[in-house]
Amino acid sequence: NTVFNILYRRLLEFNSSRLEAWTGLPTESTGNVIECDKDLFEEDYVPNNSYVSALSEFAQPVIPFISFNTEVTSIHSNNESEHKVSISTIDNQHYKADAVIVTVPLGVLKSQSISFHPELSAEKLSAIDHLGMGLLNKVYLFFSCEEPFWPKELDIIGVALSPGEYKENCNMYLSLYNTNPGVVALCAMLSGDFAEISESMDDEALMLRVMTPLLSLFPQTCPNRPDSFYRTAWRSDKFARGSYSALQCQSKLEDRVALAQPHDEVVFFAGEACSLDHPSCVNGAAINGEQVAAMVLALLDKSNQET
């Protein structure tokens, strides 16, 4: 019975950690509604050379009009003025516009690093507060061996750690070998409490921690350390403050609807946190952005016709 109970707990905790990776939240913070991308079981697409390659074609026509490295600090809207929106930056630059689409992550809205004038409605502020900003960090491990030391047909390696360990270590790795021929690399997926803990760890300590389960699984073939590795720390990034939105205990689907509503008629919001069909996903951000852009174009067209 003792052996069975330990095995049962290890499997239960492994599945709990998968839920944490899904939502980006610790299990105890997850709400009773688990959202699912409506196209989850459709075919997946893997962009070559990161999302930059997927976006570059769309961005090319507007790149000359983009102000890079420009941090926005406040947005003023006034329907009575000639230019209805004024945007201020940290280096005291000011931009005038007829409308604005705010696409910063939910975590940035939660940090209140951008002020809105007039103030956002109580309903929208409540939605920002109630929605959770999940965290999923990654550690990429690159090895110089010619062949993977794990079964090469595997795309995912899951580890049922000893009871309680999943809160302090990684238990899932994605193989990059089959999608990137010749690249012997794994991506350690850090979720729940460990994702938060990892951001306070130095590089060496984190690398050794995520290598431990691999050395236990493949003691004869796994190198003691990777040749190189890269890590994310999305909670610490002031332009993200997390990975993606999620419904936590006090959240409800209506919060996403409230977040997506325009503010003062000319300040629009877009992104995965505003999507009902594809929340927490890249395609949700892209599709919602296109929908909101169409709304802004319709508003400007109507305004031009009236004048």
C-alpha positions as CSV (number, residue, x, y, z in Angstrom):
1,N,0.0,0.0,0.0
2,T,2.8,2.4,0.8
3,V,4.5,1.8,-2.5
4,F,1.2,2.3,-4.3
5,N,0.4,5.5,-2.5
6,I,3.8,7.0,-3.3
7,L,3.4,6.1,-7.0
8,Y,-0.1,7.5,-7.0
9,R,1.1,10.7,-5.4
10,R,3.9,11.0,-7.9
11,L,1.5,10.6,-10.8
12,L,-1.0,13.0,-9.3
13,E,1.6,15.6,-8.7
14,F,2.9,15.2,-12.3
15,N,-0.6,15.9,-13.6
16,S,-1.0,18.8,-11.2
17,S,2.2,20.3,-12.7
18,R,0.7,19.9,-16.2
19,L,-2.3,22.0,-15.1
20,E,0.1,24.6,-13.7
21,A,1.9,24.7,-17.1
22,W,-1.5,25.1,-18.8
23,T,-2.6,28.0,-16.7
24,G,0.8,29.4,-15.5
25,L,-0.6,29.4,-12.0
26,P,0.1,27.2,-8.9
27,T,-2.6,24.6,-8.6
28,E,-4.1,26.2,-5.4
29,S,-4.6,29.5,-7.4
30,T,-6.3,27.9,-10.4
31,G,-10.0,28.7,-10.8
32,N,-12.8,26.2,-11.3
33,V,-13.1,27.1,-15.0
34,I,-10.2,25.8,-17.1
35,E,-10.1,27.6,-20.5
36,C,-9.2,25.8,-23.7
37,D,-8.2,27.1,-27.1
38,K,-11.1,26.0,-29.3
39,D,-8.7,24.9,-31.9
40,L,-6.5,23.0,-29.5
41,F,-6.7,19.7,-31.2
42,E,-6.2,21.0,-34.7
43,E,-2.9,20.7,-36.5
44,D,0.0,22.7,-34.9
45,Y,2.4,24.9,-36.8
46,V,6.0,25.4,-35.8
47,P,7.6,28.7,-37.1
48,N,11.2,28.4,-38.2
49,N,13.7,30.7,-36.5
50,S,11.2,31.9,-33.8
51,Y,8.1,34.1,-34.2
52,V,10.2,36.8,-35.8
53,S,10.2,35.0,-39.1
54,A,6.4,34.5,-38.9
55,L,5.8,38.2,-38.1
56,S,8.4,39.9,-40.3
57,E,6.3,39.7,-43.5
58,F,3.3,41.3,-41.8
59,A,5.4,44.0,-40.1
60,Q,7.5,45.0,-43.1
61,P,5.1,47.7,-44.4
62,V,4.8,49.5,-41.1
63,I,8.4,49.2,-39.7
64,P,9.3,52.7,-40.9
65,F,6.5,54.0,-38.7
66,I,7.4,52.1,-35.5
67,S,9.2,53.9,-32.7
68,F,11.4,51.2,-31.1
69,N,12.8,51.4,-27.5
70,T,10.0,53.8,-26.6
71,E,8.4,53.2,-23.2
72,V,4.9,54.6,-22.8
73,T,4.1,56.0,-19.4
74,S,0.6,57.6,-19.9
75,I,-2.3,57.8,-22.2
76,H,-4.7,60.8,-22.2
77,S,-7.9,60.7,-24.1
78,N,-10.3,63.6,-24.9
79,N,-13.0,63.3,-27.4
80,E,-13.4,67.1,-27.6
81,S,-9.8,67.8,-28.8
82,E,-8.6,67.7,-32.4
83,H,-6.4,64.7,-31.7
84,K,-8.4,62.5,-29.3
85,V,-5.4,60.7,-27.8
86,S,-2.1,61.9,-26.4
87,I,0.6,59.3,-25.6
88,S,3.5,60.2,-23.4
89,T,6.8,58.3,-23.0
90,I,9.4,57.9,-20.3
91,D,11.8,60.3,-22.2
92,N,9.1,63.0,-22.5
93,Q,8.1,62.4,-26.1
94,H,4.5,63.0,-27.0
95,Y,2.4,61.4,-29.7
96,K,-1.0,62.6,-30.9
97,A,-3.5,60.2,-32.5
98,D,-7.2,59.7,-33.2
99,A,-7.3,56.3,-31.5
100,V,-4.9,53.9,-29.7
101,I,-4.7,50.2,-29.3
102,V,-3.1,49.1,-26.0
103,T,-1.5,45.6,-26.6
104,V,0.7,45.4,-23.5
105,P,0.5,42.1,-21.5
106,L,-2.0,41.9,-18.7
107,G,1.0,41.8,-16.3
108,V,2.0,45.3,-17.4
109,L,-1.6,46.6,-16.8
110,K,-1.5,45.0,-13.4
111,S,1.8,46.8,-12.6
112,Q,0.1,50.1,-13.3
113,S,3.3,51.4,-15.1
114,I,1.0,53.1,-17.6
115,S,-1.5,55.7,-16.3
116,F,-4.8,56.4,-18.1
117,H,-6.6,59.7,-18.1
118,P,-9.4,59.7,-17.5
119,E,-9.0,56.7,-15.2
120,L,-10.1,53.3,-16.4
121,S,-13.6,52.2,-15.4
122,A,-14.2,50.4,-12.2
123,E,-15.3,47.3,-14.2
124,K,-12.1,47.3,-16.2
125,L,-9.9,47.8,-13.2
126,S,-11.7,45.0,-11.5
127,A,-11.1,42.7,-14.5
128,I,-7.4,43.6,-14.5
129,D,-7.2,42.7,-10.8
130,H,-9.2,39.5,-11.0
131,L,-7.6,37.9,-14.0
132,G,-4.4,36.0,-13.2
133,M,-1.1,36.5,-15.0
134,G,0.5,33.1,-15.2
135,L,4.2,32.2,-15.4
136,L,5.9,29.6,-17.5
137,N,9.6,29.9,-17.7
138,K,11.9,27.9,-19.9
139,V,15.6,26.8,-19.8
140,Y,17.1,25.7,-23.1
141,L,19.8,23.1,-22.8
142,F,22.2,22.6,-25.8
143,F,24.5,19.6,-26.1
144,S,27.4,19.0,-28.5
145,C,26.8,15.3,-28.9
146,E,25.8,14.2,-32.4
147,E,22.8,12.2,-31.3
148,P,20.3,12.8,-28.5
149,F,21.0,10.9,-25.3
150,W,17.3,10.4,-24.9
151,P,15.1,8.3,-27.3
152,K,15.1,10.4,-30.4
153,E,11.5,9.6,-31.3
154,L,10.3,11.4,-28.2
155,D,9.1,15.0,-28.5
156,I,8.3,15.2,-24.8
157,I,10.0,13.8,-21.7
158,G,8.0,13.7,-18.5
159,V,9.4,12.8,-15.1
160,A,7.3,11.7,-12.2
161,L,9.4,13.1,-9.4
162,S,9.4,12.0,-5.8
163,P,6.5,13.4,-3.8
164,G,6.7,17.1,-3.2
165,E,9.7,17.6,-5.6
166,Y,7.6,19.1,-8.4
167,K,7.4,22.3,-6.5
168,E,11.1,22.7,-6.6
169,N,12.2,21.2,-9.9
170,C,11.4,20.6,-13.6
171,N,9.5,17.5,-14.6
172,M,8.9,18.1,-18.3
173,Y,11.3,18.6,-21.2
174,L,10.6,19.3,-24.8
175,S,12.9,17.9,-27.4
176,L,14.0,20.3,-30.1
177,Y,15.7,17.6,-32.1
178,N,12.8,16.6,-34.4
179,T,11.7,20.1,-35.2
180,N,15.3,21.4,-35.6
181,P,17.3,18.7,-37.4
182,G,20.8,18.5,-36.1
183,V,20.1,20.5,-33.0
184,V,20.6,18.3,-29.9
185,A,18.7,20.4,-27.3
186,L,16.0,20.2,-24.7
187,C,13.7,22.9,-23.4
188,A,13.0,22.5,-19.7
189,M,9.5,23.8,-18.9
190,L,9.2,25.4,-15.4
191,S,5.7,25.9,-14.1
192,G,3.9,26.7,-10.8
193,D,6.0,27.6,-7.8
194,F,9.2,26.5,-9.4
195,A,8.8,29.0,-12.2
196,E,8.7,31.7,-9.6
197,I,11.6,30.3,-7.6
198,S,13.7,30.0,-10.7
199,E,13.9,33.7,-11.2
200,S,15.7,34.2,-7.9
201,M,18.3,31.5,-8.8
202,D,21.6,32.2,-10.4
203,D,22.4,30.6,-13.8
204,E,24.7,27.9,-12.4
205,A,22.2,26.8,-9.7
206,L,19.3,26.7,-12.1
207,M,21.2,24.8,-14.7
208,L,22.3,22.2,-12.2
209,R,18.7,21.9,-10.8
210,V,17.1,21.2,-14.2
211,M,19.8,18.8,-15.1
212,T,19.3,16.6,-12.0
213,P,16.1,14.7,-13.3
214,L,17.8,14.1,-16.7
215,L,20.9,12.6,-15.0
216,S,18.6,10.4,-13.0
217,L,16.7,9.2,-16.1
218,F,19.7,8.7,-18.3
219,P,22.6,8.1,-15.9
220,Q,24.8,6.3,-18.5
221,T,24.4,8.8,-21.4
222,C,23.4,12.2,-20.1
223,P,26.3,14.7,-19.9
224,N,26.8,16.3,-16.5
225,R,26.1,19.7,-17.9
226,P,25.0,21.2,-21.3
227,D,27.5,23.0,-23.5
228,S,25.3,26.1,-23.4
229,F,22.0,27.1,-22.1
230,Y,19.5,30.0,-22.1
231,R,16.8,31.0,-19.7
232,T,13.7,33.1,-19.4
233,A,12.5,35.2,-16.5
234,W,9.2,36.6,-17.6
235,R,8.0,37.8,-14.2
236,S,11.1,40.0,-13.8
237,D,10.7,41.5,-17.3
238,K,9.0,44.8,-16.7
239,F,7.5,44.7,-20.2
240,A,5.8,41.4,-19.5
241,R,5.4,40.7,-15.8
242,G,4.4,37.1,-16.6
243,S,3.8,34.8,-19.5
244,Y,0.1,34.7,-20.2
245,S,-3.3,35.4,-18.6
246,A,-5.4,32.8,-16.9
247,L,-8.5,32.5,-14.8
248,Q,-7.7,32.2,-11.2
249,C,-9.9,31.6,-8.2
250,Q,-11.7,35.0,-8.3
251,S,-11.8,35.3,-12.1
252,K,-14.7,34.8,-14.4
253,L,-15.1,34.8,-18.2
254,E,-16.8,38.1,-18.0
255,D,-13.5,39.7,-16.9
256,R,-12.1,39.1,-20.3
257,V,-15.1,40.8,-21.9
258,A,-14.7,43.8,-19.6
259,L,-11.0,44.0,-20.3
260,A,-11.6,44.1,-24.0
261,Q,-14.1,47.0,-23.9
262,P,-12.9,50.3,-25.4
263,H,-12.1,53.1,-22.9
264,D,-13.4,56.6,-23.5
265,E,-14.4,55.4,-27.0
266,V,-10.9,55.9,-28.5
267,V,-8.6,53.7,-26.3
268,F,-8.9,50.1,-27.4
269,F,-7.4,47.0,-25.8
270,A,-6.2,43.9,-27.6
271,G,-4.2,40.7,-26.9
272,E,-4.6,37.1,-25.7
273,A,-6.1,38.3,-22.4
274,C,-8.9,39.9,-24.4
275,S,-9.6,36.7,-26.4
276,L,-12.5,34.4,-25.5
277,D,-11.8,31.8,-28.2
278,H,-7.9,31.6,-27.9
279,P,-6.9,32.9,-24.4
280,S,-3.3,32.5,-23.2
281,C,-2.2,31.7,-26.8
282,V,-0.2,33.5,-29.5
283,N,-2.9,32.9,-32.1
284,G,-5.4,34.5,-29.6
285,A,-3.3,37.7,-29.5
286,A,-2.9,37.8,-33.3
287,I,-6.6,37.2,-34.1
288,N,-7.8,39.6,-31.4
289,G,-5.4,42.2,-32.7
290,E,-6.8,41.9,-36.2
291,Q,-10.4,42.2,-34.8
292,V,-9.6,45.3,-32.8
293,A,-7.7,46.9,-35.7
294,A,-10.9,46.5,-37.8
295,M,-12.9,48.2,-35.1
296,V,-10.5,51.1,-35.1
297,L,-10.6,51.4,-38.9
298,A,-14.4,51.4,-38.8
299,L,-14.3,54.2,-36.1
300,L,-11.9,56.3,-38.1
301,D,-13.9,55.8,-41.3
302,K,-17.1,56.8,-39.6
303,S,-15.4,59.9,-38.1
304,N,-14.1,60.9,-41.6
305,Q,-17.6,60.5,-43.1
306,E,-19.1,62.8,-40.4
307,T,-16.6,65.5,-41.1
